[in-house]
Structure formats: C-alpha cells, structure tokens
Amino acid sequence: MDTGHLDAGAARLKDMLMRGLAGEALAYQAFLKEMSSHLRAYFRKRLARLPDEVEDLVQETLLAIHNKRHTYDAGQPLTAWAHAIAKYKLIDLLRRRAGHEQRNDPLDDATDFLIVTDGEAAEAKRDVGKLLGQLPDRLRLPIVHTKLEGLSVAEAARATGMSESAIKVGVHRGMKALAALIRGKP
C-alpha cells in the first residue's frame, strides 16, 4: 500500500480547497471535480447493490460540502471532514429507502457501506492519530486504551494510573472533543 500517494492526493485536494476558499474559482472547480471522483469511488464501494444511487449521492454530498465549506478547519484532515459528510448523506439515503420499502431487508444488508478498504483504513488511522494528538492525556489515553486497544476500563485505569471513574469520564469527554474537532469547533 502506497500511503505516500494517499497523502499527496489528500494534500492536493486540501490545497485546491484552500485556494478556492481564498477566491480562486479555477482551483475550487478543480477541487469539486477531483472530490466528485473521490466520492464516486467511495460510494461505489458501499453501494454495490444500489449503483443507481451513486451519482445522486455524489451530487448531494458535493452540495453539502459546498454549503458547509466555511466550517472546514484547515488544521484538520480534509478527508475525515468530507467522509463524515458523505457518511451522513449515505445514512440519509438508507433511512429514506427503509421508509419507502417494506423493511424486509435485514439490517446487515443496509450496512455494507461500513466495509473499509486497506487504503481507507490507513487514511482513517492517520486522521484519527492526528486528531487524538490534539487532546490532552486525560482525554486521549482513556480513548486509546479502551476504544483502540480494547482494554477494559479497569485495565486502562491500571495502565494509566487513573481511576476507573476518570477513565469513563475521559472517554466520554474525549469523544465529545473529537467530534467537535471533526466539526471544526475546537
């Protein structure tokens, strides 16, 4: 897996967006074109059973990215921000379809979009690492030990020297802080 290629692509996308936000119309058009290709691949992997929905979701997501572009924090990974928007659009589609159908499809069929490729996993791991690095130890360590390493609250407390209560509070507050960072609200 060539993670350098992924980093270069993400950096190029971010550069085009930032130049577009600064008023360069051609850079913004190039950003939207490249982002649409990225989103198309993202949705095709998740909607193998619903290929007719891909283009609509690409357009809905691009519109949402355009409408929310002012909320993007340049200090945060662009791909995490864009994938969060895409994920919500995908969930909206699945909810709409569930409302229109007889609800006889098992939930497992509707969650095929959760399948992640190696490249996406590496990219997500890098993005999560950057975000976690911004948290203080009292929030970061409980998340790392319990959510990423799979330790129990008691094991995480022993590993960090924190109380079990502090681990629980740290996970809760840390997850809220991560969500705020992803939304661009430190």
C-alpha angles and dihedrals in degrees: 000000000000104000090173088068091051091049092049092049093049091046091050092050091048092048092051091048093048092048089047091051088051089058105270101138095188092052090050091049089050089049092053092047094050092041090052090056090048092049092046090057091044093053096040089060091051100038103047089137094045105043093153090065096057099085093045090051092047090054094044091049094047089051091050091048089050092048093046098039091110089062094058112112110212089213091065129074110271094212093056090051094047093044090051090055091045091049092053091049089051092050090049089053092050091049092049091049092048089053092052098043130067090257091240095129113098115247090242089066091054093052099058087113088074090073107110127200122225092254093051090047092052091047092048092047090053092048093048090048091053092048094046089050088065093059124087116251093255088064102028100050097053090052094046094049100041105029102031104028095033097232120156119248089256092050092048090050090053092046094051102031089237124128119258088246091054090051091053093046091045092053093047095046092039093054090050090050091050091050090051091050091051090050088050096248108119 
